[in-house]
Amino acid sequence: MLQGISEPFPAIGTSTPQAPRPQSGTAEFSREDIRPEPPPNPADILNARLSSTNIATELEQTVIDEIAQRVVRDYESDELSRENWLARNEAAMKLATLVIETKNFPWPNAANIKYPLLATACVQFSSRAYPNIIQGTNIVKAKVTGQDPAGLKAARGMRISEHMNYQITEEMEDWSEEMDDLLVALPIEGCEFKKTYFDSTDGLNVSEHVRPKDLVVNYRAKSLKKASRVTHRIWLYPNDVVGRVRKKIFLDIDFGYPTTIQEPSTDNESPALNDEDAPHLFLEQHRWLDLDGDGYQEPYVCTVHKDTGKLVRIVARWDVEGIARNEKGEITKITPVHYFTRFKFMPSPDGGFYCMGFGTLQSPINEVINSTINQLLDAGTRQNTAGGFIGKGVNLAKGGGGGPIKFAPGEYKQIDYSGDDIRKNVFDLKIPEPSRVLFLLLGSMIGAGKELASVSEVLTGEQSGSNVPATTTLALIEQGLKVFSAIYVRVHRGLKCEFKKLKRLNRLFLDDEVYFTVLDNPRAIKRTDYEDVDLDVQPVSNPDEVSDIQRLIKAQILFGLLGKGYNDDAIRRRHLEALRVPDIEELLPPKGPPPPPDPKIVLESEKISLERDKFELEIVMARGKLLKMRADTLAAIARAEAAEAGPQIEMYKSELAALEKMTSGMFAGGGATGGQMSENGGQNEREWQ
């Protein structure tokens, strides 16, 4: 075996065949009768496992126990690798949720205020991200790749877009709420996950939000696809466990009472104790195991009950088309099915699997702000309450025993001492006012925190000045949204991966033909529409347009291009979409023949054509005059030769040569018409000669 590769488990159904032994009183078997059974086909074994609900029912108990121990051991190892990140994440969550805690320094119940710097950054991010992603009922769109001259791909892409949008908004009722929860927690924890699978009970696709504390991956893993194992901590109530056992999804074991208590999400929540209906913790580990003994590990999903450490389920994690073999039929690669999608806020600089968020970036600044505010409050309390010393010779309380005296507003109390005696026996402590340096430090830290989170006044809707030009405000918004734009690109990347998983589930589990309704119009889609690879799915929203102002300005620029040779219908549609106008189809004109051209443009074009024809006519008339002059000259030469011979003929010839030179120059520079006239002129000259 290769180093680093665990020993294979005994293969299912591949035990060595034993020769049958003759029983007493029976005839002996001949050697020809003892024939070993042929080994099972590896392809048949993998296909059988692919359709099995629980492969653990076919394994020996020793193999089951060994797999369970390995799952728990690897889970604890991965938990240990990320313990520092977990500690930072828990501290950041306390800051974001403004958990109330008791502080006993410098005195009991001292000020312990938490400034909402991190909470403000999270609210600002989620309030911008959610409307950008959830734009009505249009969430996903199909993208056609390759040539599509007949428009068949575009029609199929439209059917896929309409059906998937219907699934997400109507059938998957919790999708929008789960996405909202994800976008609120993402800036705090740095990364969130979604688990996409097909729920056979309800017959629907599911894409649920998974918190990073419940998805355990080794901190040094590069990605979900390259991680050797991914463990999902699942909490199931007793009824859910019994239902899975009766459906033969889980092995029937003694689960007992849960001893692992589900930890509260924050300190504002107290853990439930002595709850008979408390959920059980299961470790669903997506990992690799060699169960057929061929030396190549296959991807499986192993589920272990955490309290008992017992394995309850093993299921295959590949598709039939994901198996590659060589010419000998040996497996060279198995492409696993990935159920989880990671949404990243900001990659970790140390290369860790779990990313960074505002919780990690702003926690140190937020802690300084909290300490500064609490010190200022404690100093103000100390100064307001004051204190001092009272001499032994003065007893102001009733009975002469001393003690505190309480005053009602506007009340004066009578005492047996003169004012001078009281002034000599009472000494007030000189307590300074709260430090101005601390106040300046507080303002500096708050400014640094807002700059880090890009939470400025102009982004929160407040006017930064009374005479600020609109272009300056727009430039400030564009610059302030650079951080958000980069984060939105990562969110869109995660959404695209999630939609691809939903597209795969439709290809595998969708009925042959499904009918659904879009805008009160019945639609139909077939499972074969999802089988082609020349269509991709991606989010509708644009990560480059973070704010409504950006979208409106672009739409306004497009609107100014109407009637200038572009697609006017598309410009009008995009302008109305940017304005978020409902029922756009009712406003747009029905599709028909193209509208007639603008009469002004037609009139100008006809004027230009008329001027061109007039100019060409003048050229033709001028060239006709020149041809007539040449003809007259040739006639004069002919008459001169006939009348007399002498020097007049040479003079006529020289004048004719000069005329021909001037005429040929004019013909050569006349363009197409001139060239044609030159040819005609040459022909006329030959005829004359």
N, C-alpha and C positions, 0 to 999 in steps of 0.2 A: 504493500500500500504506500501511497505517497505520504510524505511527511506533512503534518497539519490536517490530514484527512482522517476523519474518524473511521473506525472499523465498521464495515457494513453489517446491517442486521440480517438475520436469516430471511431469505426470500419467501414471499407468500406463495405457497403451492409449488415450491421447487425443491422439496426434500428429496434426498437420494432414494430411488426406488429399491425396495428390498425384494429378494426372490422369495416366492411363496414356499413355505416349508410343508413337506408332506405330513398329513396327519396319520396317526396310528391306524392300521387296517386299510390304508389306501395304497394305491400303486405309486411307485417312484416316478418323479417327473424326469423326463429326458432333458438334455441340455438345450435342445431346440425349443422345448416348451418354456424355458426360463428366458424370457425376453424383457429387458428393461423398458419401462415406459419412456417414450421420447420426452425430452425436456420441453416445457411449455414455451411458446413463442413469446419473446419479450414484448413485442408489440401488443399481443393479446393481454398480457399482464397490465400494461400501462392503460390500455383502453378500459379494462375492467375496473381499475382503480379510479379512472376518470369519471365513471358513472356510479361509483359507490358513494352512498350517503355517509358511511363511517367505516373507514378502512381498519380502524382499531378492532372491529369485531372479528377480523380475520387473522389477527396477530396473537402470538403466544403471550402469556401473562408476564413472563420475564422480559420480553421485548417491550411490552407496554410500560412496565415499571422503569426500565432503563431510559426510555424516551422521556417519561415524566420527570425523572431526576435531571436529565440534561436540560430540559426546558426551564425548570426552576433555577438551576445553577446558572445558565446563561442569562436569564432574566435578572438575577441578582448582580451578576457581573456588569451588565449594561446599566443598571441603576446606580452602581457605585461609580461608574465613569462619568456620570452627569450630576453628581451630588452638589458640586459647586454651583452649577447653573441652576439647579432647583432652589438652592438657598437664595440666590440673587432674584430669582423669579418670585419667590414667596414674599420677599421684602418689597419688591416693586408692586406686587398686587395689594399689599397693605397700604402703600402710599396712594395708589390709584383709587382704592375704595374708601380712603379716609377713615380707616379703622380707629375707633376711640380706645385709647389705652391710658392706664393710670400711671402717673409719674410722681415719684416721691422725693425728688430732688429739685430745688434746695429745701423744700418742706413738703409735707404730705399734700397730695392733690395739687401739685404745682401745675402751671400752664403746660399743656401738651397739644398745641394746635398743629394741624397739618395743612400747609398751604396747597391749594388745588392746582398746582402747576402741571403735574402729570395728568390729572383728570381733565384739565382744559385742553391739553394737547390731544388726548384720546377722543374727546367729544368733537373737536374740530376735524380730526381726520375722518372719523366715521360719518359725520354729517355731510362731508363732501364726497366720500367714496360711495356710500350707499345709493344716493340718487344718480350717480354717474353710471353705476353698474345696472341697477334695476330701473330701466326706462320703460315703464308701462308693461306691456305684454311682450315686448321685443327684447329678449335677453341673449339668444343665440342665433347665429346665422351660418349658412353653409357657404363655403368658398369653393368655386369650381377651379380645378387645375387641368391644364391641357386645352386643346382646341375643342370647340363646341359649335361647329357650323350650323347644325340643325337645331340647336337650342335644347336638346334633350337633357343634357347635364344641368342646365339652368332650371328647367322645369322640375327635375328630380330634387335639386337643391332647394327649391322653393317648398316642395312638399316636406322635406326633412326639417327645414327651418320652422314651418308652421306646426309640425307635429311635436318637435322637441320643445318649442315654446309652450305649446298646450300642456305637455307633460310637466314641465317645470312649474308653470303657474297654476294649473288646475289639479293634476293628479298628485304631484309631489307637494302637498299642502304645506309642509314644514320647510321647504327649501328657502323661501325668502326669509323666514324667521331665523333659520340656522345661519344664513349668510349675514344677517344683521348682527347676530351674536359674534360671529367670527370677526367682523370688521371692528367691533368694539374692543375685543380682546387682543387683536393683532398688534396694535401699537404698544400694548403693555408687555406682552410676553415675547414678541419678536417673530413668532411663527405659530401658525395654526394648521390643522389638518382636517381633511374631509375623507370619509370612508364611503365609497360608492359600490353598491352591490344590488343584486336583485332579490327582493323579498318574495320567496315562493308562497308564503302564507297569504299575502294580500295580492300577489301578482303584479307588483309595481316596483319600479326602480326607487332606490333609496340613496340619498347622499347626505349623510349626517355629519355634524360638526364634532370633531374629536379634539379635546384639549391636549396640549403638549405634555402635561404631567401624566396623562393616561396613555400616551404612545411612547414606549420606551425603546430607544435606539442608542446604540453605542455612540458616545459623543464624538468619536473620531471617524465615524462613517461619513463618506463623501455625499451620499444621497440615498433616497429610499430604494432606488433600483440597485445600487451597489452595496447596500447593507446586507450583511450575512444573515441577519434576522431582524424582525420587527415585532414587538410585543404590544398588543392592545389590551389594556386593563379594562375588562368588561364587568359591570355590576348587574347581576340578574336576580330578580326577586324569586321567591320559592315557587310561585305559580309558573313563571317562565321556565324554571329548571324542570319541573314536572312535565310541562308540555313538551319540552325537547326530548325527555326520556321516553315518553309515550310515542313520539314520532320516530323513534329509533335514531335520532340525531345524536344524543348523548348515550354513553354507557350507563347502565343502571347500577350505581354505587351508593354507598351510605354517605351522603353529604353532611349530615349532622347539622348543628347550629353554627352559623357564621361566627368566627372569632375575630376575623379582620374587620374592623369598623371602618366604614366609609368616612374618610377624613373630610372635614368641612372645607368648603372652597375658600372662606375667609374667616378671620377671627370673629366676625359678626355672627357666625353661625356656630351653634354648639353641636357636638356629635351626639347621635341618638344612642342611648344605652338601654339594655334589656328590651330590645325591640324584637319580638318573635318574627316579624315580617321583614327583618333587615335583609338587604340584598347580599348575595354571595359574590365573592371576587373570583373571576376566572381569568386566566392568562391565555389569550389567543395569540400564539406565536407563529408568524409567517417565516418559515425557515427551510433549510435543505436537509434531507435525510436520504440515505442509501438503503432502501427497503428491499430492493431486488438483488443485491449482492453483486452488481456488475461493475462496481468501482466508481460509478457516476451517480452523484446525489441528485435526487429529484426534489422539486419544490412542493412543500406540503404546508397545511395549516394545522397546527397541533394545539388543542385546547386542554388546559389543565386546571383543576379546581385548586385554588391557592391554599386553602386551609388544610385540606387533606393531602395535597401533593399528588393526586391521582389523575391520570389521563382519562379524558372522557370522549375525545373525538380526534380523528385524523381525516383530513379530506385533501384531495389533489388540488394543485394550484397551477394548472397549465391547460392549454387548449390542444386539440388534436393537431392543428396546423403549426403549433409551436415546437414540435419535435423534429430535429434534424439528425440524419444518420449518414454514415459513410457507405462505401460500396459493399462492406461486409455486413451491413445491417446494424452496426454498433451505434449507440447514441453518441453524438458529438456535441449536441447542445439542446437544452430545453429552455424555451423562453417562458419565464413565469408570468402569471397574471398578477398585476399590481392593483390593489384595492384602495390604496391611500394616496392622497394628493397633498403636497406641502404648499402652503401659502407663506411666502417670505416677506418680512417687512424690511430687513436690512441684513445682508450676510455678516456673519461673525468675523471680525478681523483675524481671530486665531484659527480660522478654518474649521471650527466645530460645526457639528450637524445642526444644533439648535441656534437660531439666529438671534439678532439683537433688536430690541425695540426701544421706545422712549423710556420704558421702565428701567432698562440698564443704563441708558445714556443720561437720563435726567435724575436718577436717584441720588447721586452725590450732591448735585446742586439743590435738589429739593430738600435733602437733609440739612444742608447749611441754612437754607431759608427757614425751615422749621425751627432750628436751634436759635437763629437770630430773633425770630418773632417771639419765641417763648422767653428768651432772655429779656427782651424789651418789655414783655407783659409782666414778668416777675419783678423787674426793676420798677415798673409803674405801680404795681401792687404794693411793693415795699415802701415806696415813697408816699403813696396815698394813705396807707394804714399807719405809717410812722411808728412811734414808740419812744421810750426814754426811761429815765430814772426818777423815782419819788423818794424823798427823804423819809426816815423813820418817824419824824415828828409830825407828819401830816397823815391823817386817816380821814379820807373824804367820804367813805361809804357809811351807810347807816349802821349804828351800833358801835362805830369806832373801830371796827375790825378790818377795815380796808376792803379792797376788792374792786371790781369794775363798776363803773357808773354808766348807765344807758340814758341817752338824751333823745327825746322826741323832737321833731322839727319845731323850732321856735320856743323851746322850753328852757327855762332857767331854774337852777337848783340853788337852794340856800345852804350855806355852809357856815361853820363857826370860825373861819380863818379870814384874815384880811388878805387882800390881793398881794401885798408885799411878801407875806409869809408863804403864800403858794408859789410865787415867782422864785423865791430863794430855795424851795425844796423840790421843785420839779425841773428836770433837765430833759429837753428834747434832743434825740439823736439827729445829727446832721446827715441825712441820707441824700445822696446826689440824685439828680433826675436821670432818666434813661439816656444812655450814651448816644450822642449824635453820630459817632463813628459807626456804631452798629446800624443806625438807620440808613446811612449812606451805603454800607455794605449790603443791606437788605435790598435796596433799589438796584444795586449793581448785579446781584445774584438773580433777581427776578428778570432783569433785562437779558442776562446771559441765557437763562432758561428759555425765554420766549424766542430768542434768536436761534437757539438750537432746534426748537420745535417749529420754527417758522410761524409762530402765533403772534402776529403783529396787529396793531389796531386796524389797519386797512383790511386785513383778512378776516377779522372778527366782525366787520360791518360798521366800525366806528370811523368817523371822519377825522383824519389826521390834521387837517388844517382848513381854514375857511376859504382861502384863495388858491387852492391847489388845482392846477389844470387837469382836465380829464386824461390827457395823454400821460401826464406824470403819474397819476393814480393807476392807470392801466399798466404802465411800466413797473410800478412797485408790485402790483398783483402778479404780473408775469414772473418777476424775479422771486417773489415769495413762494410761488407755487412750484419752483424747480424741484424742491425736495419731495413734494407730494407727487409730482409727475413721475419721478423715478420709482417711487413706491408703487404707484398705480400700474406701471409696466410689469412689476413682479406679480401683482395681484392678477392681472390679466393673463399672465403666463400660467398661473395656477388654474384659473378658470378654463383656459383652453384645454389643459390636461384633464380636468374634471369632465368637460363636455365630450372629450374623446372616449372616456370610460363609459359615459351614458350612451354614446353612439354604438359602442361595442355590445353593451347589454341589449340594446334594441335589435342588433343584428342576430343575437343568440336567442333571446327570449320573447321577442315580439310575435304576436299572432301573424298568420299568413296575410291577413288583411284587417286593418283597424280603421274604424270610422270615428271621427271626432268633429267638433264644431268650432269654427273660427268666425267670430262676428256674425253669428246666427246663420252661417252658411255651412252646410255639411261638407266635410272633406274625407278623403280616404288615402291611406298609405299602405304600402306592402312592405314586408320584411326584406324583400329583394332590393328595395331602394337603399338599404343600409349596407349592402354587400359590396358595393363598388369602392375602390380605393382612390378614385379620382375626385372625391369630394372630401373636403375637410370642414370641421366645425370650429367656430371661434366666437368670442363674445361680440355683441353688437356695439357696445360702448367703445369710445375712442380714448385711450389713455393719454393722448396728447391734449385733449380738451378737458381740463380739470374743472374749470369754473364756467358758469353760464355766460360770463362776459366774453370769454374767449370764443365760445361757440357763436354768440350773437354777432360779434365783430366779423368773423369769417363769413357768416351768412349774409351780412349786410354788404360785404365786398362782392360776394357772388351775385347778390340781387342787382348790383350796379352793372353787371355784364349781360343783362337781358337785352335781346335784340342785336347782339354783336357776334352772331355766328355760333353760339354755344347752344346746348340743349336747354331751352327755356323751361320745359316741364320739370326737368330734374332740378334746375335752380329754384323754381318756386317750391317744389317739394322740400328741398333741404332748408329753405328759409322758414317754412312753416314748422318743420320738425325742430329747428333750433329755437323757435318761439314756444315750443311745447303746446301747440294748438291741438286740441282733441278733434277727432273725426276729420282728418285731412282729406280723405277721399271725397267727402261731401263738398269741399271747397274747390278742389281741382276740377277743371273742365274734363268732360268725358273724352276718351281717346278716339280720334277720328282722322280724317285727312289733314295734312299740314295746313296751317292757316295761310291765307294769301300774303304775298310780300307787302311791305309798306309802300303805299303809292308814291310817297316822296322819293324813296330810293329808286323805284322804277322810273320815275320822271327824270331824275338825275342821270340814270344809266342811258336812257334814250337820248338825252341831250348830248352826252359824250359820244354816243354812236353817230349821231347826226354830224357833229363837228368833225369826227374822223372821216366820214364819207365825203364831206365837203372838201377837206384837205386833200384827200386822194384824187378827187375830181380835178382840182386845180393842178396837181402834179401831172395828171394825164394830159390836160390841155396844154401845159407848158411843153411837155415832151413832143406833143403833136406839132407845135409850132417849130420846134427845132428840126424835126424830121422834114417838115415842108421846106425849111431853109436849105437843108442838105440836098433835097430833091431839086430845088431851083438851081443850086450851085452846079450839080451834076449836069443839069440841062444846059446851063451856060457853057460849061466846058465842052459839051458835045457840039454845040453850035459853033464855038470858037474853032474847034478842030476842023469842022466842016467848011468854015468860011476861009480861014487863013492859018498858016503855020507861022509861028513866031514867038517872041518872048511873052505875049499875053497868056499863052497856055501855061507856061511855068508859073506866072503870077497867080492864075486861077487855081493851079494845083497846090501852091503854098497856102493860099487862103483856105482851100478845102481841107488841107491837113490840119491847120490850126482849129478849124471848126469841128473836125472829127475828134481832135484831142479834147476840146472842151466838152463836147457832147458825151464822149465815152466816160470822162470823169464824173459828169453829173449822173449818168446812168449807173455807174458803179456804186455811188453813195446813196442810191434811192431805196435800198431795202428790197423786200420781196417784190413789191410793185415795180421798183426801178429795174430789178433784174429781169423781170418779165418783159418790160418795155425795151431793155437793152437787146434781148434776144430778138424781139420783133423788129427793132431797129436794124439789127444786123441782117435779118432776113430781107428787109426792104432794100437795104444797101446792095445785097447780092442780086436782088431782082433788077435794080436799076443798072447795075454793072452788066 
